[in-house]
């Protein structure tokens, strides 16, 4: 063999060995869970709320949830932003059963704050409706439900008016009362910003 060919083979072997050793000694990667969307405090979590990402977190690794953990039916303890690596202290340690009732109700779009969206915190007010025989009578506040978080909101498409559908969780003990108020009263919504 010519010297040039021997030198070429030697360089090839040397290069391959270097690549192999660099891969072997590379920083180890571990798979963690990150949030696909913004998650509100108190939400019951589902498997499709997360995606797996390979990362190296060194000594901080013990503080975050690995991809092998199934967070289905766990509850979030604080707000988790989309893309955030899930900290262990941000979710409950054990599965929970949703003990609240989900209520969906229509509201005139003109009575809804324009920037209201999923996760917004609202105060819900119920006022007495004026009767047909007494249109001039004043309406009175019947009841209010403060600090409710919107789980879902759908606005009418292609319309300036119409009803929007809002879904919220309330305590089971409030479900029947709230349904009664929705059917008999006028609804007003005020958005809060101190609990966002």
Number of C-alpha atoms within 10 A of each C-alpha: 5 7 8 9 10 11 11 12 12 12 12 12 12 12 12 12 12 12 12 12 11 11 11 10 9 9 11 12 12 15 15 23 25 23 18 16 15 15 20 22 17 16 20 20 19 13 12 11 16 22 16 16 16 13 15 14 14 11 7 8 14 11 13 17 21 21 18 10 10 13 23 16 17 21 23 21 16 14 16 21 15 14 15 14 21 21 17 13 13 16 23 16 12 10 15 13 9 14 10 14 15 14 14 16 14 16 19 15 18 12 14 17 12 9 7 16 16 17 20 20 22 22 15 16 18 21 19 16 17 15 10 7 7 8 10 9 10 10 15 13 13 13 15 16 14 15 16 18 25 19 19 14 18 14 19 13 9 7 9 10 13 14 18 18 15 18 17 20 19 17 10 12 10 13 15 11 11 17 13 10 18 16 10 13 19 18 21 15 18 16 21 16 9 7 11 13
